[in-house]
Amino acid sequence: VRMDVIPEAAIAFGDVPVTDFALPSSNQNAEAIHELIKTHDVMLIRNHGSLAVGKNLDEALINTERLEHVSKTLTFAELLGEVNTLPKDMLQMIAGIVQNKTNQ
Protein backbone atom coordinates (compact mmCIF):
# COMPACT_ATOMS: atom_id res chain seq x y z
CA VAL A 1 0.00 0.00 0.00
CA ARG A 2 1.38 3.38 -0.96
CA MET A 3 2.45 5.50 1.97
CA ASP A 4 4.68 7.74 -0.18
CA VAL A 5 2.00 10.37 -0.72
CA ILE A 6 0.95 11.61 2.72
CA PRO A 7 3.71 12.40 5.25
CA GLU A 8 1.50 11.61 8.23
CA ALA A 9 0.82 8.14 6.82
CA ALA A 10 4.51 7.45 6.29
CA ILE A 11 5.25 8.57 9.85
CA ALA A 12 2.38 6.62 11.41
CA PHE A 13 2.86 3.36 9.53
CA GLY A 14 6.05 3.29 7.52
CA ASP A 15 4.76 0.80 4.99
CA VAL A 16 1.58 -1.24 5.10
CA PRO A 17 2.14 -4.84 4.03
CA VAL A 18 -0.45 -6.94 2.22
CA THR A 19 -0.56 -10.68 2.89
CA ASP A 20 -1.04 -13.28 0.20
CA PHE A 21 -4.52 -14.71 0.00
CA ALA A 22 -5.19 -17.60 2.36
CA LEU A 23 -8.34 -19.35 3.46
CA PRO A 24 -10.04 -17.85 6.53
CA SER A 25 -8.82 -19.38 9.81
CA SER A 26 -6.10 -21.32 7.99
CA ASN A 27 -2.61 -21.91 9.34
CA GLN A 28 -1.22 -20.13 6.28
CA ASN A 29 -3.21 -17.00 7.13
CA ALA A 30 -2.21 -17.16 10.81
CA GLU A 31 1.48 -17.62 9.94
CA ALA A 32 1.48 -14.64 7.57
CA ILE A 33 -0.12 -12.44 10.21
CA HIS A 34 2.19 -13.78 12.93
CA GLU A 35 5.28 -12.72 10.98
CA LEU A 36 4.00 -9.28 9.98
CA ILE A 37 2.57 -8.35 13.37
CA LYS A 38 6.09 -8.43 14.81
CA THR A 39 7.08 -5.35 12.81
CA HIS A 40 3.84 -3.66 11.71
CA ASP A 41 0.92 -2.13 13.59
CA VAL A 42 -1.37 -2.32 10.55
CA MET A 43 -1.66 -4.66 7.60
CA LEU A 44 -4.08 -5.66 4.90
CA ILE A 45 -5.12 -9.27 4.68
CA ARG A 46 -5.78 -9.89 1.00
CA ASN A 47 -9.46 -10.48 0.23
CA HIS A 48 -10.32 -10.29 3.95
CA GLY A 49 -9.74 -6.75 5.25
CA SER A 50 -7.42 -4.88 7.55
CA LEU A 51 -5.85 -5.71 10.88
CA ALA A 52 -4.55 -3.13 13.34
CA VAL A 53 -2.91 -3.61 16.71
CA GLY A 54 -1.70 -1.31 19.45
CA LYS A 55 -0.48 -1.22 23.03
CA ASN A 56 -4.14 -1.15 24.05
CA LEU A 57 -7.58 -1.19 22.47
CA ASP A 58 -7.68 2.59 22.03
CA GLU A 59 -4.39 2.61 20.11
CA ALA A 60 -5.55 -0.26 17.90
CA LEU A 61 -8.76 1.65 17.11
CA ILE A 62 -6.81 4.82 16.29
CA ASN A 63 -4.55 2.81 13.95
CA THR A 64 -7.62 1.34 12.25
CA GLU A 65 -9.14 4.79 11.78
CA ARG A 66 -5.86 6.22 10.46
CA LEU A 67 -5.51 3.41 7.93
CA GLU A 68 -9.11 3.89 6.80
CA HIS A 69 -8.61 7.66 6.43
CA VAL A 70 -5.39 7.27 4.44
CA SER A 71 -6.98 4.61 2.22
CA LYS A 72 -9.96 6.84 1.44
CA THR A 73 -7.73 9.84 0.75
CA LEU A 74 -5.52 7.85 -1.64
CA THR A 75 -8.54 6.35 -3.41
CA PHE A 76 -10.09 9.77 -4.00
CA ALA A 77 -6.75 11.22 -5.12
CA GLU A 78 -6.30 8.42 -7.66
CA LEU A 79 -9.84 8.96 -8.95
CA LEU A 80 -9.09 12.65 -9.51
CA GLY A 81 -6.00 11.96 -11.57
CA GLU A 82 -2.26 11.83 -11.09
CA VAL A 83 -1.11 11.35 -7.52
CA ASN A 84 2.08 13.18 -6.58
CA THR A 85 4.49 11.17 -4.49
CA LEU A 86 6.91 12.55 -1.95
CA PRO A 87 10.52 12.93 -3.14
CA LYS A 88 12.91 10.17 -2.06
CA ASP A 89 14.92 12.55 0.15
CA MET A 90 11.72 13.47 2.02
CA LEU A 91 10.86 9.79 2.45
CA GLN A 92 14.34 9.21 3.89
CA MET A 93 13.82 12.06 6.36
CA ILE A 94 10.44 10.59 7.29
CA ALA A 95 12.04 7.17 7.74
CA GLY A 96 14.43 8.81 10.21
CA ILE A 97 11.48 10.22 12.14
CA VAL A 98 9.85 6.78 12.19
CA GLN A 99 13.10 5.19 13.41
CA ASN A 100 13.42 7.75 16.21
CA LYS A 101 9.78 7.14 17.15
CA THR A 102 10.41 3.38 17.27
CA ASN A 103 13.48 3.77 19.49
CA GLN A 104 11.59 5.77 22.12
N, C-alpha and C positions, 0 to 999 in steps of 0.2 A: 504494500500500500504506500502510495506516495506521501511522504512527509517533507518533501523538499519545496513546498509551496508556502506554507504558513509557519513562521518562526516558532510560534507558541506550540504547534504540534510537534515540531522537531525537538523542542526542549522537553515537552511533557513525555514523549514516547520514544524518541530516537527513531527507530523503524518499527513498523507493525508487521510481524510475520503472518503468513497465511499457510495453514497446514494443507497437506494433501488431503483429498477426500478419503474418508474412511466410514465404514458403517457405524451408525449410532451405537454407543455403549461397547464398541469393539476394543480389543486390546491395542490394535493399531492406532485408534483414535486417542486412547488414554496415553500411550507411549509418546505420541507426537506432542500432546499437551504437556506431559510431564517434562519433556526436554525443554520446551519453549518457556514454560512458566518459571524456570530457574533464572532467566535473564530478561524477561519481558513482563510488563504489567498488563498489557493488552495484546490480544491476538485475534485473528479471524480464523474460524474453523470452516474450511471450504464446504459450501452447501449446507451449513448448519447455522452459523451466526457468529457472534462475537463472544469473547470471554475476557473479563477484566478482573484483576485481583488488586488487593491493597493491604495495608497493615491492619485495616479494620473494614467493617462494612461500609462506612461512610466514604472512605478513600476508594474502595472498589466501585461504588456508585458514581463518584465524581469521575473516575477514569472511564466508566461506561459512557457517561454523558459527554465527556470531552471527545471520545472517539466518535460518537454519533454526530456531534456538532462538526467536527473536522470532515467526516465523511459526507455530510450534507453540503458543506461549503465547497468541497472539491467537486462533488457531482454537479452542483449548480454552475460552478466556474467552467467545467468542461462542456456543459450544455451551451454556455454563452460564447464559447470559442476557444481560442488559444489560451492555455494556462501558462503563466510565467513562473519559472522555477527560480529558486534562490541561487545565486552564484556559488560555485564550489568553495571559495574562500569564506563566504558567510556560513555555509554548512559546516566547515571546519571549526569556525569560531563557536557555532552552536554546539557542535560535538564536544568542545572544551567545556562549555557551560554544563552540558549533560554529565560529563565525567566528574566535574567538581560537585555537582548535585549528588551523584552516586556515592562519592567518597565521604560525604557528610554524615 
